[in-house]
Amino acid sequence: MLLTKSCFNPALLRSDLRRCWPLFAGYTFLWFLILPLRMWNGVAADLQASHPEDARRVALEIIGNATTAAIWIHLIFGIVLAMALFSYLSSARGTYGMHSFPASRGCQFRTHVLSCVGCVAVSNVLICLLSAQSGGTHWGASLSWLVFSLVTFLLFFSLGIFCCMLCGWLPAMAVAYGAVNCVAIFCRILAGAMCSIFYPSYNDTVLSMGRNHIVAWLTPVLRLHQDLYEMYKDGSGPLLSASAWKSLLVYGIGALVLLVAGALLYRIRRSEASGDTLSFRPLRPVVRWAVGLLGGLGLGLVLTGMLNCTYNTPALLACIGQGKDAARAALAHSCFNLSGSLLAAVLLPWFVRLVEFISPKGPELEVISRQIANAHTAFNVCCALLWLPFLPWMVRLVCALVPEKEKK
């Protein structure tokens, strides 16, 4: 079939609009509730006439809240719209049908992108103009919101498209999108936890990172929130600071790079990969090892922390090389402490009141040692009383987890 060479295909553009118009309408309606409607209700005409400074302050506060909300709204809609436009890639029938369309793959990709970006841009401009009808709008703040909204949407939408190109299964696209947004800070947390174990004097945390840290740049949600926090802290309000403009410029360039990479992947993507978790075979061992390493390390650190908090590590280590009875005793000890810790966490306010009730009254520094001792005693006594009626079930549980060897 002869392929047409053009920037976009009108028939495919109309098809995208027919399929995705509910999402575009919902996106526009959500922003209408957040910005213009709040402007009309919060900045009334009588307030502008009697207290113009208060009206201006309320308008700037509403625009500032909308600027912060743009990060999370576009984080969600970026992947939702990308999955809606490229959902056919998860079905062999849909993929073959689209690839048999009389338009090149490049034309198809550009049409999908233009249909979505165009509708979102029109929606944002419309929201900006509607919010200006209140009369108290600061045009500099409104245009700052408009630029911030468009760039953040383009960033997350291009990242969503890139994940859709890498995956051939619809749920895997969403999982990959979430992983890409969190992988940098997750690796930073794991590295900090490992360093704190092997280097007791290590005290660097994620919260102590600066805005220019590479982890912050690789986590757009974190970096953009830090920029907005510094803006409001300096008193500039919703007017974007130099650091925020720098972030938008970098992320805008990154979004264009991701779109180009997505277009190249769309061109070389095999139609037979539809339905596969990963569309490109060389990525499968890399992802398998990365997920195994990061997931196993993270789960191991979480379990280690839980065991250390409940003092189960010595019991589990002591049962190594011993018989089944020792293993069952250690497992029962762990179940006892873990269940008690979870219950104490849920009932923590009441547990604190109990400890204060049974402890002597006086200055905190004088009674703190007695309160700690009473808390430990009360924890063990309460757990023992709670587990006492369920001892037969605990015996069955540990015997099932550590069974006897079948005799030949």
LUMDO-584218 format. One record per residue (C-alpha): residue in three letters; z, x, y. Coordinates in pm, whole numbers, plus 50000, padded with zeros to 5 digits. Each point is the difference from the previous one (the first is absolute). Example, Ala and Ser with C-alpha at 12.3 -4.5 7.8 and 13.67 -1.06 7.14 Angstrom:
ala507805123049550;ser499345013750344;
This chain:
met500005000050000;leu499075013050346;leu503045010850203;thr500174992650369;lys500975028350231;ser502094987050291;cys503425004350153;phe501264967649846;asn498724970249806;pro500304965950176;ala500104980349676;leu502805021849861;leu501824997750334;arg499954962049984;ser501225001749640;asp502945022050102;leu500924976150279;arg499864970049765;arg502235017349745;cys502565014950238;trp500214975250286;pro503414986649884;leu501445035150025;phe498505005450344;ala501284966050113;gly503475007349863;tyr500025034050170;thr499044984450335;phe502544971749964;leu502785024949919;trp499285020050312;phe499804967650201;leu503564992049893;ile501265035150076;leu498425006450340;pro498314971850201;leu502324972049888;arg503125020650075;met498495009950336;trp499384963950096;asn503514989449895;gly501915030450127;val498195006050329;ala499884965450149;ala498564992450343;asp503384991450154;leu501445033149880;gln497085018950158;ala500524981750327;ser503775003850020;his500615033349824;pro496775020249976;glu501815031649886;asp501684981549714;ala496664984849901;arg498415034449996;arg502865014249792;val499724971749744;ala496225004649980;leu500345037449940;glu502644993949734;ile497724975549817;ile497085024450012;gly502255028149878;asn501134979449702;ala496374991449926;thr499085036950010;thr502665007849741;ala498924970449787;ala496415012950003;ile500985028649768;trp501294977449723;ile497424972550043;his497135024749972;leu501705018349714;ile499794967449802;phe496694986250126;gly498315033949964;ile500184999449622;val499684962049969;leu496704998950190;ala498695031149823;met500794984749660;ala498424967050105;leu496745016650108;phe499745023649702;ser501594977749734;tyr496684998649815;leu500495036549903;ser502654989149748;ser497514978149814;ala496985013449814;arg498044968450069;gly500805000750372;thr499235037250027;tyr496624997449830;gly499174969250206;met500805017550328;his498205032049904;ser496894979849912;phe499984985650350;pro496915010650200;ala501965023550223;ser501045035949957;arg503615008349919;gly500405015550343;cys498784967850162;gln502414979649786;phe502945022150093;arg499214998950372;thr499614962249989;his503394995449836;val501685022950254;leu498254985150303;ser500794964449898;cys503715007349969;val500445023750295;gly497904977550222;cys502034968649922;val503305018250048;ala498815015150331;val498904965950128;ser503324985249889;asn502015026950179;val498014996750323;leu500434962149986;ile503775003549950;cys500205024550291;leu498164975950231;leu502084970149890;ser503235018650061;ala498785008350350;gln499864963050083;ser503774999950049;gly499545017350334;gly502835024549949;thr498125024049779;his499925036750082;trp496375009349943;gly500825036249923;ala502444989349727;ser497534974349864;leu497185025249977;ser502405024949838;trp500824973849737;leu496294993149949;val499145036849943;phe503065005449780;ser499164969249792;leu496345009249949;val500705036249907;thr502814991649757;phe497874973649833;leu497075023949967;leu502325026249849;phe501554977749734;phe496744981749930;ser498135032649942;leu502845012249778;gly499804967449805;ile496245004349956;phe500515035649879;cys502494987949736;cys497594972249895;met497315025849942;leu502295020949780;cys501124970649783;gly498084975049794;trp502844975749937;leu501344977050270;pro503765005849944;ala499395037549981;met498474998950349;ala503224985850145;val502165024749805;ala497885029550114;tyr500214988050360;gly503794998049988;ala500235033849828;val497795017350257;asn502114986250285;cys503285011449841;val499125031349800;ala500725025250277;ile503464987250089;phe500794994249631;cys499185036349919;arg502095010850299;ile502994980149872;leu499615014849650;ala499745035250140;gly503104994750212;ala501944986349702;met499035029949784;cys500915024650275;ser503394983650051;ile500715004349626;phe499105037049979;tyr501015009850355;pro503364984350093;ser499665010950364;tyr496684981450039;asn500474971550249;asp496484991650115;thr499074963249951;val497104976950071;leu501844986050301;ser500155034450159;met496225004549998;gly498235001850333;arg497004979450098;asn497665029549954;his501105006649642;ile497124998849752;val501814973149799;ala500184977850309;trp496275004650064;leu499184991549638;thr502134968450021;pro498334979950280;val502644972550002;leu502755025550061;arg498095019750264;leu498954968950197;his503534986149992;gln501355033050131;asp497484999150286;leu500964964550095;tyr503705008549980;glu499545029250239;met498014977750236;tyr502754974050024;lys502675026950016;asp498305015850301;gly499794966150171;ser496214998450013;gly500004967349803;pro496814989949825;leu497915024350206;leu498835026349753;ser501335034950056;ala498025032349970;ser501395005349649;ala498934964949897;trp496495005650133;lys499875032749809;ser501014982049679;leu497404972850057;leu497305026350059;val500895018949682;tyr500254968649791;gly496784986350148;ile498155031549897;gly501704998149660;ala498864963949962;leu496385009950068;val500275028449747;leu501384975649741;leu497144975850069;val497445027749949;ala501755010849680;gly500114963849881;ala496274996150069;leu499225031449800;leu502174988449710;tyr498324965950008;arg496615016749968;ile500935021049694;arg502324974649837;arg498824989749654;ser499504962949941;glu501485004249650;ala503365009350154;ser500734963750085;gly503264989449842;asp501225035849949;thr503245010450166;leu498285030550153;ser496305000450073;phe499575037749975;arg500905016949673;pro501035034050147;leu502814982550190;arg501614985049690;pro501855031049872;val501025009050356;val501494965650064;arg501614999149655;trp501775033250055;ala500954991950359;val501494966349906;gly501825015149704;leu501415028750205;leu501034980750310;gly501114968849814;gly501945019249738;leu501635022750255;gly500934970950225;leu501414979249715;gly501915030149869;leu501595006150340;val500964963350032;leu501594999449655;thr501765032950069;gly501454985950319;met501164968549823;leu501625019949720;asn501685023850242;cys501364971250206;thr501534984349690;tyr501155033149840;asn497864994449690;thr498325034049993;pro502895018649826;ala500234973349730;leu496265000649931;leu499915038049991;ala503025001549768;cys498284978249739;ile497065023949963;gly500015014949652;gln502784977049881;gly499824970849763;lys498934964350060;asp503544989050077;ala500175024550291;ala496654987750131;arg501144963949974;ala503275007750177;ala498145017450284;leu497534971250025;ala502814974450010;his501715020550271;ser496775000250202;cys499474962449959;phe503594994050108;asn499725020850317;leu496464989750097;ser500724962849963;gly503255004250193;ser498255019150278;leu497294973650038;leu502584972250008;ala502165019050251;ala496945005350221;val499294962650004;leu503654990950061;leu500755029550228;pro501514980450295;trp502444981949773;phe500805032149811;val500865017350328;arg502344971450092;leu501685002749659;val500595037250044;glu501424994550349;phe502264972549867;ile501555021249723;ser500295031450216;pro502775007550249;lys499384993050367;gly500015027350262;pro497765024950183;glu496725006249818;leu500545037349953;glu503374993949836;val498944972849754;ile496435010949919;ser501045020249694;arg501944970549859;gln497074976750068;ile497645022949809;ala502355001649703;asn500524962350004;ala496234994150024;his499405021749693;thr502784982849805;ala498884965150105;phe496415008049903;asn500935010949647;val502474971649945;cys497574973350121;cys497145014149790;ala502255001249693;leu501094963850050;leu496404988750052;trp498685018349694;leu502874990149772;pro498514966149895;phe496595016249948;leu501035028949776;pro498154986649692;trp496784997950199;met500485035550135;val500475012549642;arg496784982849895;leu498165014350301;val500985036349941;cys499394996649625;ala496534986550073;leu499265028350244;val501345026749761;pro499244985849653;glu500945014649666;lys497335018449806;glu498554979649719;lys501035013149662;lys497145008849771;
